[in-house]
Amino acid sequence: MFRRKKYIFAVKKNHRGRNIALGILGVAAVVCVALFIIGLALYPLHRSVTVEAGSDGVAAEAFLKDSQPPEAISISWGEEGQPDWNVPGEYKLTIVYRGKEYKGTVRVEDTIAPAADAREVTWFSGDEGLPDPMEFVADVQDATAVTAQYAQEPDMTKLGSQDVAIILTDGGDNRTEISSRLIITDDQEAPKIYGEINRLTYLGTVIPLDDGIAVVDDRDDAPTLTIDDSAVDFNQKGVYPVTYTATDRAGNVTEVTGQVTVSYRRESAVDIDRLNTAIDELLTEIIADDMTDEEKCRAVYDWAKTNVAWSVGWTDKTAWTKEAYRAIRRKAGDGFTTSAFFHGCMIRLGFRDMMVAGSDQRTYWNLVNLGDGWYHVDCSGKTGAGQDIFLFNDEKLAGYSQAAGNGAYDFDAESYPASE
């Protein structure tokens, strides 16, 4: 019995120690909470301020508590500067108040859902994949970046019109659903062939028949072009038919027939091989390997404008190779001469180019495609010093022509690919 009582006493003693420890911890917790509350009360500023994404920033006065007078206060963002107010997040800063520095935080929050207008989309049955959901959206209004996704993917096998729901989500994960319309139709429009399909060459000289030819389709960015010149005998004088056939990916076909005239070589004639040799020598001097495509085009433009003197004398409009060669060797000629020169250089550089004749039959320039569409270039001296027609679209060229008041750059736009 004595040993059992001793055991019970030991257990009670242990409980008393634990209770004392818990009491001390409780008191410490109360003290900490009290000190935290007192610290908050004594801290003269708000530790954090929240602003809506897209705001103009935060004023230093926003950190003052309501009971404080608007005394001198400033904030510092450090070396990184102010945050992007369109990106939600927490950003640290330093507040200088009454000569002391305090640490603060600005919280940028996005609580406003995006808004947008719906836009109808037309898709062709031969096109692969799905339209980008953002194509159905116009005039998006939100302070943060907005993404779009389908609520349910449309049925791309269904011709005609169908409703489409698009979900817009912004940087704050706010969402808006808009209703739009998808129209799926067949591609029945054939590609168009532009350019000179009637060519002149000399006995024994084979010429590239695709130079200056453009094929444009409303849906296919790369329609195929085949040229049937099997009837042409470049070693026999005569006029021979040539068939140009353009096909888009939907199977629509356009076919036009031109002709190649093989003639005796005139004493003053310049064949394509002779011209290319002269062009290559010049390009070696004015073109650098590290140039962009536009810079290469500009180098050719600048050379012609600087070196080819305007001449009102007679030029041979039936032989562009001869006039291009004249520009290099004689450095004189008219707009046809510089247009021919530019045309030859663009082809040698691997670009697509077309010579353009103005409605007045006296003005000549070029349409060049560097890979991102067709643009007008006139490197003749006719435009005058400081007046550059370089990579103009149709609208800009029309404005220039109208401002000049003489309609020199009016042309049959239907005969050439559109420049947008």
Steps between C-alpha positions, in 0.01 A plus 500: 500500500783742578661454159168558325445831680847613395416420141177700514680793651759493220228514237334797668833676518556454128154642422579807707818567296313469176228737617762756598660477151163539330427799717827664409433441129153645534629809669768539230239469227284765664801727532592449133149575382492806722834619368383440139184698561696777668749495207220539252358785697836673528604436132421834335416364153296238319732212429331423169278672245288331231442650155308379197698378200528767233521784750746785460693387807473572869544830685722512808210652698307171459723351773395761760246393757175691521588664832826642371543845347626502138860570593792470257532140385670334204558152361797340328494197268872437495708416196232298321259792495123489511321174419286435195158612622333262254654191663337371823738423787663631816772764470730621777597865551653734755298778662676807640289668770612752765860428415472125554485213252224239512439191287174476312319288242276586207259230389386526139173312457281441195137473606329624182401245234606566140260649246504458121291508185421186301627462143365259237758269343487337156692175456548289190438126500845433355681681782665286765450525874283748690482878488689664785232580763635856516388549136142512628583792731536871425578805715608315816484721808698396806800626693675162488582252224196308378486149356215336309377143481199315366227408746444210259689446175293562186414223252742565212326243277176698497455741208304815569457709813529394865513678835830503688559585868836652591631525857731794572730477804711787630809513722288497815316184385182701443291351220249622243314291243402654167290352220614521139440327168709273276422460130659205318485516122659339195794669324381543143709798390791416270841668537593797281805525277665839458791612287629503145427166332626607156879483478775586252829314474773437245607191317680261731412688820273322747328745733328436837128533433397544865691825551253778567206261542291513818234252610259619771220307667243618753560198727824328401818691581705279268301385196701298250597627156592272210619628163467284189757622248535165323398657169780761509810445289757751618724409205243573233357841411127522560213574736412219742214448750572469872240389755503625861294295749438603863341261752400566861477242777122466450562390140379818331690560175576803284660457159622773264691477174778735396770483239874502460643677197838363395674757279832559335744668732528870433844655514407705806321214677595392851407146599416392854837334563694812410275712718525264798880512486493880519243498779695250707814712476310804625320315780836379630593864555181629661355201688635360828421155636371637831244730338130439556280448195371856527854635524600310187202640316586850624861464387387428143249784519761748624753397235252559218377828641855627554675369189249484214456847354155587367501509121211595274657326201356194331501171693406155377175404671500162322820375667520538874833314516657757271376790714610335825845456348497866388439606862813317613736582214383842380336619822231687314140440399138564592253334735483187285878469524510517880195275530672239282820532704317461830306203360817320395668559836203380702484177301871436553453560873223240509202732542183517293460817297274644229554799276201737506388732221306811597180594322684785326739247338789723602543410865649166601574353839496162681298279728734295717426222746767444766295227661234701680284631216528722194624860522566781253851630432607772255875551487496733200624857524152620410387504862763761582741543786359417841183346354527127552239257371634201683281212620174694463169314514218584257340754732823687566592506130155632409537776759839594359362508146205713607722744688725536194193594301607341172372143544840363398458198724151408384504144365277205419487350849302199377804386301725479804484336845355718773740680732347534846 
